[in-house]
């Protein structure tokens, strides 16, 4: 039987993989050699779905939305063959600033994405090492969240 510490580390690894990827609970259970019921319990108890949803508000997605909004404003003005209104210019300015700020910042989500890639890599090549790294990975991501505040 696994120790509490080993189970805790496995649970953290599972959580990190679930919230930062599109892996299904069934796939995760199979990959980590635990039952789907175990993953389901951890998922419910630690609110993994909400964490995954929050993780999906990634800067790259926001940048794409802001650029699309800028393109829509520009297309409308060009289609109508007129000059930009003060309101449109203000919107373009604000959207441009948000895109610039997002491109220059490093977010906790980015830290989680990079950490997840690394954890997946180590889990595939050295699962015992990956399990040992889970607490450090978790602490790193938590620190990044605190640094942003």
Z-matrix of the N, CA and C atoms (Angstrom, degrees):
N
C 1 1.450
C 2 1.533 1 109.34
N 3 1.316 2 116.34 1 139.69
C 4 1.464 3 121.61 2 -178.02
C 5 1.525 4 110.62 3 -73.74
N 6 1.323 5 114.83 4 149.86
C 7 1.464 6 120.09 5 178.55
C 8 1.525 7 109.92 6 -74.72
N 9 1.335 8 115.51 7 162.72
C 10 1.465 9 120.00 8 177.71
C 11 1.517 10 110.93 9 -59.19
N 12 1.305 11 116.11 10 -39.60
C 13 1.461 12 121.18 11 -179.84
C 14 1.532 13 111.05 12 -63.38
N 15 1.323 14 116.49 13 -43.63
C 16 1.466 15 120.80 14 179.70
C 17 1.527 16 110.49 15 -65.23
N 18 1.315 17 116.62 16 -40.58
C 19 1.470 18 120.75 17 178.83
C 20 1.524 19 109.86 18 -65.74
N 21 1.327 20 116.23 19 -42.25
C 22 1.457 21 120.82 20 178.96
C 23 1.527 22 110.84 21 -60.96
N 24 1.324 23 116.81 22 -43.21
C 25 1.459 24 120.91 23 179.26
C 26 1.524 25 111.03 24 -65.37
N 27 1.317 26 116.40 25 -42.24
C 28 1.463 27 120.78 26 178.35
C 29 1.527 28 110.30 27 -63.18
N 30 1.308 29 115.82 28 -40.83
C 31 1.471 30 120.93 29 178.57
C 32 1.533 31 110.25 30 -61.90
N 33 1.328 32 117.51 31 -43.70
C 34 1.465 33 121.03 32 178.84
C 35 1.528 34 111.41 33 -64.79
N 36 1.323 35 116.79 34 -40.28
C 37 1.462 36 121.20 35 176.80
C 38 1.527 37 109.95 36 -61.99
N 39 1.323 38 116.58 37 -45.33
C 40 1.458 39 121.25 38 178.98
C 41 1.525 40 110.97 39 -61.13
N 42 1.318 41 115.94 40 -44.01
C 43 1.466 42 121.51 41 179.86
C 44 1.523 43 110.66 42 -60.82
N 45 1.324 44 116.58 43 -47.53
C 46 1.456 45 121.35 44 -179.32
C 47 1.524 46 110.83 45 -60.54
N 48 1.323 47 116.55 46 -44.98
C 49 1.463 48 119.74 47 179.40
C 50 1.528 49 111.31 48 -65.35
N 51 1.316 50 117.17 49 -40.04
C 52 1.461 51 120.49 50 -177.43
C 53 1.522 52 111.81 51 -66.78
N 54 1.321 53 116.75 52 -46.24
C 55 1.467 54 118.01 53 -173.11
C 56 1.524 55 113.16 54 -78.05
N 57 1.332 56 117.76 55 -18.93
C 58 1.462 57 119.05 56 -176.60
C 59 1.526 58 113.97 57 -107.17
N 60 1.319 59 117.11 58 2.53
C 61 1.463 60 120.72 59 177.95
C 62 1.523 61 109.35 60 -133.97
N 63 1.318 62 115.16 61 -176.82
C 64 1.469 63 119.97 62 176.17
C 65 1.526 64 111.05 63 -103.35
N 66 1.316 65 116.99 64 16.73
C 67 1.457 66 121.10 65 -179.45
C 68 1.532 67 110.14 66 -59.63
N 69 1.316 68 116.17 67 142.75
C 70 1.461 69 120.17 68 177.08
C 71 1.528 70 109.24 69 -84.30
N 72 1.313 71 115.21 70 160.49
C 73 1.462 72 119.97 71 178.20
C 74 1.529 73 110.16 72 -61.48
N 75 1.319 74 117.10 73 -37.96
C 76 1.468 75 121.75 74 179.16
C 77 1.530 76 110.84 75 -63.46
N 78 1.332 77 116.89 76 -45.36
C 79 1.467 78 120.65 77 178.16
C 80 1.521 79 110.95 78 -62.92
N 81 1.317 80 115.77 79 -41.69
C 82 1.457 81 121.12 80 -179.49
C 83 1.531 82 110.46 81 -62.46
N 84 1.316 83 116.23 82 -45.04
C 85 1.466 84 120.64 83 178.44
C 86 1.524 85 110.50 84 -59.16
N 87 1.313 86 115.69 85 -44.62
C 88 1.464 87 120.25 86 179.96
C 89 1.526 88 111.34 87 -64.49
N 90 1.339 89 116.97 88 -44.81
C 91 1.468 90 121.20 89 -179.18
C 92 1.524 91 112.44 90 -62.54
N 93 1.330 92 116.49 91 -38.65
C 94 1.462 93 120.87 92 -174.84
C 95 1.526 94 113.36 93 -96.00
N 96 1.320 95 115.76 94 1.56
C 97 1.472 96 121.19 95 177.50
C 98 1.525 97 112.69 96 60.10
N 99 1.355 98 115.25 97 43.70
C 100 1.464 99 121.44 98 172.75
C 101 1.528 100 106.98 99 -125.00
N 102 1.309 101 116.46 100 168.74
C 103 1.457 102 119.01 101 -178.38
C 104 1.534 103 110.32 102 -79.15
N 105 1.329 104 116.55 103 152.36
C 106 1.465 105 119.64 104 174.62
C 107 1.531 106 111.48 105 -58.13
N 108 1.341 107 117.11 106 -32.95
C 109 1.462 108 120.38 107 178.75
C 110 1.528 109 110.70 108 -63.44
N 111 1.322 110 116.75 109 -39.85
C 112 1.468 111 120.76 110 178.33
C 113 1.523 112 110.12 111 -61.64
N 114 1.328 113 116.36 112 -47.79
C 115 1.472 114 120.26 113 178.57
C 116 1.522 115 109.53 114 -60.59
N 117 1.323 116 117.01 115 -42.72
C 118 1.465 117 121.08 116 179.07
C 119 1.520 118 112.50 117 -60.04
N 120 1.322 119 116.33 118 -41.78
C 121 1.471 120 120.42 119 178.23
C 122 1.527 121 111.32 120 -65.25
N 123 1.326 122 116.68 121 -46.17
C 124 1.463 123 120.61 122 179.05
C 125 1.529 124 109.86 123 -62.51
N 126 1.315 125 114.89 124 -41.94
C 127 1.470 126 120.83 125 -178.88
C 128 1.524 127 110.63 126 -60.25
N 129 1.316 128 116.20 127 -45.04
C 130 1.462 129 121.18 128 -179.77
C 131 1.527 130 111.33 129 -70.35
N 132 1.328 131 116.30 130 -48.34
C 133 1.472 132 121.16 131 -175.26
C 134 1.531 133 112.75 132 -62.66
N 135 1.323 134 116.84 133 -37.23
C 136 1.468 135 121.11 134 -176.68
C 137 1.532 136 113.43 135 -102.45
N 138 1.338 137 115.81 136 7.28
C 139 1.468 138 121.02 137 176.08
C 140 1.531 139 113.03 138 55.89
N 141 1.325 140 115.70 139 48.34
C 142 1.456 141 121.06 140 -177.61
C 143 1.525 142 112.74 141 -60.86
N 144 1.318 143 117.72 142 -34.37
C 145 1.472 144 119.64 143 -177.29
C 146 1.528 145 111.37 144 -63.31
N 147 1.320 146 116.95 145 -41.21
C 148 1.466 147 120.03 146 178.24
C 149 1.525 148 110.57 147 -66.77
N 150 1.329 149 115.97 148 -38.94
C 151 1.466 150 119.66 149 178.04
C 152 1.527 151 111.09 150 -65.04
N 153 1.321 152 116.08 151 -39.45
C 154 1.478 153 119.75 152 178.35
C 155 1.519 154 110.18 153 -64.91
N 156 1.318 155 116.57 154 -42.75
C 157 1.463 156 120.61 155 179.61
C 158 1.532 157 110.93 156 -62.18
N 159 1.321 158 116.27 157 -43.74
C 160 1.468 159 120.11 158 178.28
C 161 1.518 160 110.81 159 -62.98
N 162 1.308 161 116.41 160 -36.34
C 163 1.465 162 120.93 161 179.59
C 164 1.527 163 111.80 162 -67.25
N 165 1.317 164 116.84 163 -24.41
C 166 1.460 165 120.29 164 -178.11
C 167 1.526 166 113.48 165 -78.52
N 168 1.313 167 117.05 166 -3.28
C 169 1.463 168 120.29 167 174.45
C 170 1.519 169 106.72 168 -88.78
N 171 1.287 170 114.69 169 65.91
C 172 1.454 171 121.42 170 -174.75
C 173 1.512 172 110.62 171 -85.14
N 174 1.314 173 116.56 172 148.03
C 175 1.463 174 120.35 173 179.48
C 176 1.520 175 113.40 174 -55.08
N 177 1.334 176 117.41 175 -39.11
C 178 1.463 177 119.70 176 -178.30
C 179 1.526 178 110.48 177 -61.51
N 180 1.322 179 117.12 178 -39.39
C 181 1.470 180 120.09 179 178.66
C 182 1.525 181 110.64 180 -66.22
N 183 1.326 182 116.71 181 -41.38
C 184 1.460 183 120.69 182 178.45
C 185 1.529 184 110.63 183 -64.39
N 186 1.317 185 116.57 184 -42.27
C 187 1.462 186 120.43 185 178.30
C 188 1.522 187 110.23 186 -58.94
N 189 1.315 188 116.86 187 -44.76
C 190 1.472 189 120.56 188 178.93
C 191 1.527 190 111.40 189 -60.80
N 192 1.319 191 116.89 190 -41.54
C 193 1.468 192 120.62 191 179.20
C 194 1.527 193 111.29 192 -65.29
N 195 1.329 194 116.57 193 -42.87
C 196 1.464 195 120.37 194 -179.38
C 197 1.530 196 111.29 195 -66.33
N 198 1.315 197 116.74 196 -40.40
C 199 1.465 198 120.06 197 178.33
C 200 1.527 199 110.41 198 -65.83
N 201 1.324 200 116.76 199 -39.06
C 202 1.463 201 120.16 200 177.35
C 203 1.527 202 110.93 201 -63.19
N 204 1.328 203 116.69 202 -39.46
C 205 1.466 204 120.33 203 178.21
C 206 1.522 205 110.48 204 -65.23
N 207 1.321 206 117.40 205 -40.27
C 208 1.463 207 120.77 206 177.47
C 209 1.532 208 110.55 207 -64.81
N 210 1.315 209 116.48 208 -40.85
C 211 1.464 210 120.68 209 179.07
C 212 1.526 211 110.84 210 -64.55
N 213 1.325 212 117.42 211 -37.71
C 214 1.464 213 121.24 212 179.38
C 215 1.529 214 110.94 213 -65.24
N 216 1.321 215 116.20 214 -41.92
C 217 1.474 216 119.96 215 178.45
C 218 1.530 217 109.51 216 -63.01
N 219 1.317 218 115.94 217 -47.13
C 220 1.464 219 121.06 218 -178.86
C 221 1.532 220 110.98 219 -62.87
N 222 1.324 221 117.06 220 -43.49
C 223 1.469 222 120.77 221 -179.93
C 224 1.525 223 110.82 222 -62.31
N 225 1.324 224 116.81 223 -41.03
C 226 1.467 225 120.86 224 179.62
C 227 1.530 226 110.70 225 -62.67
N 228 1.318 227 116.88 226 -45.47
C 229 1.464 228 121.05 227 179.84
C 230 1.531 229 110.48 228 -63.22
N 231 1.329 230 116.22 229 -44.86
C 232 1.460 231 120.13 230 -179.61
C 233 1.532 232 111.44 231 -65.75
N 234 1.321 233 115.82 232 -40.24
C 235 1.467 234 120.77 233 179.86
C 236 1.526 235 110.91 234 -62.71
N 237 1.325 236 115.51 235 -39.33
C 238 1.462 237 120.31 236 -179.10
C 239 1.531 238 112.34 237 -84.76
N 240 1.334 239 117.32 238 -6.76
C 241 1.456 240 122.04 239 177.44
C 242 1.519 241 113.89 240 59.54
N 243 1.301 242 116.18 241 44.42
C 244 1.463 243 120.26 242 -177.16
C 245 1.514 244 110.30 243 -132.81
N 246 1.317 245 115.31 244 174.28
C 247 1.465 246 120.93 245 176.63
C 248 1.529 247 109.19 246 -81.81
N 249 1.318 248 114.48 247 160.19
C 250 1.460 249 120.07 248 176.90
C 251 1.521 250 109.74 249 -69.10
N 252 1.323 251 115.86 250 141.87
C 253 1.464 252 120.04 251 174.12
C 254 1.528 253 108.28 252 -80.42
N 255 1.326 254 118.21 253 160.85
C 256 1.477 255 119.82 254 175.99
C 257 1.529 256 112.11 255 -56.44
N 258 1.307 257 116.99 256 -37.01
C 259 1.465 258 121.35 257 179.58
C 260 1.534 259 110.76 258 -65.41
N 261 1.325 260 116.84 259 -42.24
C 262 1.470 261 120.86 260 179.09
C 263 1.529 262 110.64 261 -66.66
N 264 1.324 263 116.32 262 -41.26
C 265 1.463 264 119.91 263 177.65
C 266 1.531 265 110.94 264 -62.76
N 267 1.314 266 116.33 265 -40.05
C 268 1.455 267 120.68 266 178.29
C 269 1.534 268 110.15 267 -64.02
N 270 1.328 269 116.22 268 -44.14
C 271 1.467 270 120.27 269 178.95
C 272 1.524 271 110.90 270 -62.24
N 273 1.336 272 117.03 271 -44.73
C 274 1.461 273 120.48 272 178.88
C 275 1.530 274 111.30 273 -61.71
N 276 1.311 275 116.07 274 -40.31
C 277 1.460 276 120.53 275 179.01
C 278 1.534 277 111.19 276 -63.42
N 279 1.317 278 116.41 277 -46.38
C 280 1.469 279 120.62 278 -179.47
C 281 1.527 280 111.28 279 -65.55
N 282 1.331 281 116.34 280 -43.13
C 283 1.467 282 120.20 281 179.05
C 284 1.533 283 110.39 282 -63.41
N 285 1.322 284 116.67 283 -42.22
C 286 1.473 285 120.55 284 178.75
C 287 1.523 286 111.30 285 -61.34
N 288 1.322 287 116.55 286 -41.41
C 289 1.460 288 120.19 287 179.09
C 290 1.530 289 111.12 288 -65.33
N 291 1.319 290 116.69 289 -40.43
C 292 1.466 291 119.39 290 179.45
C 293 1.529 292 110.62 291 -64.64
N 294 1.330 293 116.62 292 -41.50
C 295 1.465 294 120.19 293 178.02
C 296 1.529 295 109.82 294 -61.91
N 297 1.321 296 116.76 295 -46.49
C 298 1.463 297 120.95 296 179.74
C 299 1.527 298 110.71 297 -59.50
N 300 1.327 299 116.56 298 -47.45
C 301 1.466 300 120.70 299 -179.36
C 302 1.528 301 111.78 300 -61.24
N 303 1.337 302 116.15 301 -42.63
C 304 1.464 303 119.80 302 179.94
C 305 1.525 304 111.64 303 -66.09
N 306 1.303 305 116.48 304 -37.73
C 307 1.467 306 119.90 305 -179.96
C 308 1.521 307 111.76 306 -69.01
N 309 1.320 308 117.68 307 -27.58
C 310 1.465 309 121.02 308 -177.44
C 311 1.517 310 113.04 309 -91.22
N 312 1.305 311 118.04 310 -14.25
C 313 1.462 312 119.39 311 -175.86
C 314 1.523 313 111.25 312 -94.74
N 315 1.308 314 114.66 313 155.10
C 316 1.460 315 121.88 314 172.85
C 317 1.513 316 105.70 315 -113.75
N 318 1.296 317 115.66 316 118.51
C 319 1.454 318 120.30 317 -173.18
C 320 1.524 319 112.16 318 -100.72
N 321 1.316 320 116.46 319 163.69
C 322 1.462 321 119.88 320 174.10
C 323 1.528 322 111.56 321 -58.93
N 324 1.332 323 116.78 322 -33.97
C 325 1.461 324 119.38 323 178.90
C 326 1.523 325 110.61 324 -62.36
N 327 1.324 326 115.97 325 -40.30
C 328 1.457 327 118.98 326 178.20
C 329 1.523 328 110.57 327 -65.01
N 330 1.318 329 116.33 328 -40.52
C 331 1.464 330 120.08 329 176.89
C 332 1.522 331 109.80 330 -60.68
N 333 1.338 332 116.47 331 -41.32
C 334 1.464 333 120.33 332 179.08
C 335 1.520 334 111.36 333 -65.30
N 336 1.329 335 117.09 334 -40.49
C 337 1.462 336 120.42 335 179.76
C 338 1.531 337 110.69 336 -62.31
N 339 1.312 338 115.78 337 -47.32
C 340 1.466 339 120.15 338 -179.43
C 341 1.525 340 110.28 339 -64.61
N 342 1.327 341 115.85 340 -44.03
C 343 1.457 342 119.94 341 179.88
C 344 1.525 343 110.33 342 -63.05
N 345 1.327 344 117.07 343 -39.69
C 346 1.456 345 120.16 344 179.73
C 347 1.524 346 111.06 345 -64.10
N 348 1.324 347 116.82 346 -43.18
C 349 1.463 348 119.61 347 177.85
C 350 1.526 349 110.22 348 -59.34
N 351 1.307 350 115.75 349 -44.26
C 352 1.455 351 120.11 350 179.40
C 353 1.533 352 110.95 351 -64.25
N 354 1.329 353 117.01 352 -44.19
C 355 1.470 354 120.42 353 -179.23
C 356 1.526 355 111.18 354 -64.98
N 357 1.322 356 116.93 355 -39.90
C 358 1.465 357 119.83 356 176.36
C 359 1.526 358 110.68 357 -62.73
N 360 1.315 359 115.95 358 -41.49
C 361 1.458 360 120.68 359 178.92
C 362 1.526 361 110.62 360 -61.72
N 363 1.328 362 116.35 361 -48.30
C 364 1.461 363 119.01 362 -178.58
C 365 1.522 364 111.26 363 -68.75
N 366 1.327 365 117.49 364 -34.68
C 367 1.469 366 119.82 365 179.85
C 368 1.526 367 110.80 366 -64.03
N 369 1.320 368 115.96 367 -34.92
C 370 1.470 369 119.73 368 -179.07
C 371 1.535 370 111.20 369 -75.37
N 372 1.331 371 116.74 370 -32.67
C 373 1.456 372 118.65 371 -176.01
C 374 1.531 373 113.25 372 -98.16
N 375 1.342 374 116.88 373 -27.70
C 376 1.466 375 119.83 374 -177.04
C 377 1.530 376 108.99 375 -156.84
N 378 1.323 377 116.86 376 83.53
C 379 1.467 378 121.31 377 -176.16
C 380 1.530 379 112.74 378 -59.13
N 381 1.336 380 119.91 379 -42.97
C 382 1.473 381 118.15 380 178.26
C 383 1.536 382 112.36 381 -59.41
N 384 1.327 383 117.01 382 -40.24
C 385 1.460 384 120.05 383 177.24
C 386 1.527 385 110.18 384 -64.67
N 387 1.319 386 115.85 385 -43.17
C 388 1.459 387 120.47 386 179.79
C 389 1.526 388 110.72 387 -58.73
N 390 1.311 389 116.89 388 -41.87
C 391 1.467 390 120.84 389 178.90
C 392 1.529 391 111.05 390 -63.67
N 393 1.322 392 116.57 391 -35.62
C 394 1.468 393 120.16 392 178.68
C 395 1.536 394 110.99 393 -70.26
N 396 1.318 395 116.42 394 -30.33
C 397 1.462 396 120.70 395 -177.05
C 398 1.523 397 113.66 396 -81.30
N 399 1.323 398 117.71 397 -16.98
C 400 1.461 399 121.21 398 -176.58
C 401 1.531 400 112.46 399 -53.16
N 402 1.328 401 119.58 400 -49.20
C 403 1.474 402 118.11 401 -179.79
C 404 1.529 403 112.87 402 -61.25
N 405 1.324 404 117.00 403 -37.18
C 406 1.463 405 120.03 404 178.12
C 407 1.526 406 110.86 405 -67.95
N 408 1.322 407 116.41 406 -42.00
C 409 1.470 408 120.55 407 178.72
C 410 1.521 409 109.97 408 -62.24
N 411 1.309 410 115.92 409 -43.95
C 412 1.458 411 120.89 410 179.71
C 413 1.536 412 110.02 411 -62.19
N 414 1.317 413 117.31 412 -45.39
C 415 1.467 414 121.39 413 179.62
C 416 1.525 415 111.24 414 -62.66
N 417 1.330 416 116.95 415 -38.63
C 418 1.461 417 121.51 416 178.73
C 419 1.522 418 111.11 417 -62.34
N 420 1.321 419 116.96 418 -47.49
C 421 1.466 420 121.04 419 -179.21
C 422 1.528 421 110.18 420 -64.94
N 423 1.322 422 117.72 421 -42.26
C 424 1.471 423 121.29 422 177.67
C 425 1.529 424 109.74 423 -59.71
N 426 1.324 425 117.15 424 -42.97
C 427 1.466 426 120.76 425 178.77
C 428 1.520 427 110.05 426 -61.14
N 429 1.318 428 117.85 427 -41.29
C 430 1.467 429 120.61 428 179.97
C 431 1.530 430 110.38 429 -63.73
N 432 1.324 431 117.08 430 -38.48
C 433 1.465 432 120.40 431 177.66
C 434 1.528 433 109.84 432 -64.12
N 435 1.324 434 117.37 433 -42.34
C 436 1.462 435 121.08 434 -179.74
C 437 1.519 436 111.66 435 -68.10
N 438 1.333 437 117.50 436 -35.04
C 439 1.463 438 121.25 437 178.88
C 440 1.522 439 111.86 438 -64.77
N 441 1.328 440 116.98 439 -32.23
C 442 1.454 441 121.22 440 -178.99
C 443 1.531 442 111.13 441 -70.59
N 444 1.311 443 115.80 442 -35.18
C 445 1.468 444 120.34 443 -178.98
C 446 1.473 445 108.29 444 -68.51
